Amino acid sequence: MEPNDQPEKPLISSKVDAFFLSIYDIFRFISRFFREVLRPPLEVQEFIRQCFMVGYKSLALISLTGFITGLVFTKQSRPSLAEFGATSWLPSLISIAVIRALAPLVTALICAGKVGSSIGAELASMKVTEQIDAMEVSAINPFKYLVVTRILACTVCLPLLMSYTAVVGMMGSYLDIHLNEQTSFIAFMNKAFANISFLDLASSFFKSVCFGFTIGVVSCYQGFNATQGTTGVGKAANVSVVISMFLIFIEEVVIVQIVNSIR
């Protein structure tokens, strides 16, 4: 071996180094967000536009999915309760399932697929076409204008969409229960919210905030750091969805364990 030659770095070691470097980059990305979020000027118009894109543009898909979720879950639960003569427990069962778990999780997964891929692809296309570099030359802070507004919009809109999903899901459940048991709307609501506590509502809102922040951070990070030209646009959109959904399930498990320990 010549004096200038160096042994090749082991493959496993290089992958470990790359993993920790990516963790460090993500930590710096999140830290920069918290530094920029309250620093003037605030991009209010862009934030409102992103709320419109994240919230209003998702209502149609959220409405259909939430309604079908409540309707199908009620139909699937009825035979099991009917074996014990406990169909009167259906409203309470559905409300607990929808408010505690289904509404936050379904809303987050839909937004991860629709909003996360859109943000990742949009920012990646701006990155590879050097539009972000042009913004820096024009004395515009691209991180604040593109990243901060989108992460805030996801974080704010997810709890609102989750609440809407819960309402629509309960309406789907009520329709099925009313058609089969002729239960009135008032009786349905009284039974549905008899066992719902403040902790259930607070945990659902907290989960939605965490899910929204996760979707915003992951999709913005992937798009803002895209490479490889046009190939990177599709990769950023795909990776944004996959990683967001993976982290959502991890957060769901962790938050449920914490809430159950408090309960």
N, C-alpha and C positions, 0 to 999 in steps of 0.2 A: 504493500500500500504506500502510495506516495505521501509526502508530508502534508500536502494541501487537501488530500482526499479525506472525507469524513464519512463515517458509517451512516447508512440510511436510518432515519428515525423510524422506530417500530410503528406499524399501522395502528395498533391499539392506542399507543401513547398519543399519536397525532389526533385521533378521534376524540380522546378524552380532553386534549387541549382545546380542540374546536368546540366541544360541548361547553366547557367552562367559559370560553371566550364569548360564546353566544349568550350565556346567562349574564355575563357582565354587560354585554351590549344592551340586553333587554332591561337590566337594572338601570343603566344610564338613560335609556329611552323613557322609562317610567319616571325617573327622577327629574328629567327635563320637563316632562309634562306638568308635574306639580310645581316646578319653578315658574313655568310660563302661564299657568292657568289663571292666576290673579294679577299678573303683571300687565299694566296697560300698554297699548290700547286693547280693548276687548272687541273681538270680531263678532258683534251682536248679530248683524245681518246674516253672516255666513252660518252662525250657530242656529238661527231660526230656520234658515234654508235646510240645514242638515236635519233638524228636528222634523221638518216637513217630509224629507226623504225617508228618514228612519221610521217615523211614526205613522203619518197619514198614508204613505205609500204601502205600508204593510197591513192596513186595516182589513182589506178584502180577504187576503190569505189567512189572517188571524181569525177573522169572523167565521170563515168556513171551517177551519181546523178546530177552533174552540167549540163550535156548536156540535160538530161530529164527535169530538172527544167526549163531551158530556152525554150525548145521546147513546153512543156505543157502549160507554162504560156502564151506563144504567142498564142497558139491555143485557150486558154480560153479567152484571151482578144480581139481577132479579132471580134467575133460576137457583142460585146458591142460597139466597135468603129465603126463597119460597119453600125450600126443603125443610126449613125450621119454622115456617110460618111467621117470618120476620120481615115481610116486604115493607112494613111500616117504617123500618129503619133505613130505607133507601135514601130519603133526602139527607139524613145525617151522614150516612156513609159517603154519598157523592160529594157533599160539601167539604168534608174532611179531606177526601182524596184530591179534589180539584184545588182547593185553596192552599193546602199544605204542600202538594207536590206537583200535580199535573199542570196547573196554570203557569207557574214560573218555569218549569222545565220545557213544556211545549213551546211557550213563547220564546224562550232563549234559543232553542234548537231551530225554530223557524227563522229567527232573526240572524242566527249564525250562518244559515244557508243563504238567505236572501241579502241581508244587509252586509254581513261580513265579506262575502265574495264580491259584492259590488264595490265596497270601499277598497278592498285589496286590489282589485283590477283597476279601479280608477286611479289610485295613487301610483300603482306600478306603471301604468301607461304614461302618467305625467313624469315619472322618474326616468324611464328609458327614452322618452322623447325630449328630455332635458328642459321640460317646462319648470321643474322645481329649481334648477340652476338659474333659469331666467328670472324667476321671482326673487332670488337672492341678489342678483345683479340690479334689480329694480328697487332695492332697499325695502323689500317686503319680507317679513319673517315667515317663511313657508311652514315652519313647524307649528307656529301659533295659528296660522290661517287654515292649514289643511288638517293637522293632526289634532290639536287641542279642541277645535270645534266639533270634530267627528266623535272623539272619545266622550266629550260632554253630552253630545246629542244621544249617543247610545246609552250612557249612564242615566240620563233623565227620562228617556222615552221608554226604556224597558219596564220600569215599574208601572207606568201608565198603561202600556200594552198588556202587561200581566193582569192588571185589574180588569181591563176590558175582556180579556180571555176568560177570566173567572166568571164574569157576569154572563157572557155568551154561553159558556159551558153549562152553567146552572140553568139557563133557559132551555138548552137542549135536553137536559135531564128532566126539567119540569114538564116539557112537552110529552116525553115518553111516559112519565108517571101519571100525568093527567089523563092520557088516553087509555091507560090500563087500570088505574085505581080511581079515576075521577076525583083526584085530590085538588082542592082549591089552591089558588096561588098563595093566599095568606097562610093556610095550613102548611103548605110546602115550605115557605120561608121560615115559619116558626120552628119547624122541625129541623130545617137545614142549618140554622144558625144557633140552635140550642147548645151545641157542643163546641162551637168555635170561640176560641179565647183571643185575647189581645196578643198573646205570644204567637199564635198561628199567623195572624195578620202581619205582625212585625217581622217574623222570620221570612215570610213570603216576600215582603218588600225588600228586606235585606238581601235575600238571595237574588232578586231581580236586579238590584243595584250592582252586586258583584258580577252577575252574568253580563250585564250591559257593559260594565267597565272592561271585563275580560274580552268581549267581542271587539270593542273599540280599540283596545291596546294591541291585540294580536293582529287584527286586519290592518291597522295603520302601520304597525311595525313591519309587517311583511311587504306592504305596498311601498312604504317610504324607503325601504332598503332593497328594493328589487334590483336584479342584475340580469345579464344574459339577454338583453334586448327584448324582442317581442315574446320570446319563450318565457321570460320571467313574469310576464303579465298573467299568463295562465297558471304558472306555478304559484304566484302570490295569491291568486284567487282560491286555488285548490287548497293550499297549505293553510290559509286563513280559516277556511271552514273546518278542516280536519282538526287543527290544533284547538280552535275555539270549542268545538264539541267535546273534545277530550278533556279540556280543562273544566268545562261546565259540569261534566259528570263527576270529576274529582271534587269540585267545590260543593256539589250537591251532597255527596257522601259526608264530607267534612262538616258542613253546616248542619245537616240532619243529626249527626252525632253530638254536636255542641248543643243544639236545641233540645234534644232528648235528655241530655244530662241536666239542663236547666229545668226541664219540665218535671 
